[in-house]
Amino acid sequence: MENTWIIVASLFLIIIFLYWKISKDYFKNEVFSEGTWKNWGTKLFYWQGAIFVSGLVTALIVFLLKWTSILNF
């Protein structure tokens, strides 16, 4: 059971890092203007979305791993 939480936490951190690497420049330059991006509310909105997307992707991957009997808990 302890290994499952380590796998899930590691998977979540990897996914949120990849999301940040891929989407930061896009949101900074295309979605929000330079002045808006410096506002803490905009960054908070970005990180809330990043955590939500990463949580959903992590849950989907864990569900698929459990469904294929690779991960047992």
Secondary structure, 3 states (H helix, E strand, C coil): CHHHHHHHHHHHHHHHHHHHHHHHHHHHHHHCCHHHHCCHHHHHHHHHHHHHHHHHHHHHHHHHHHHCCCCCC
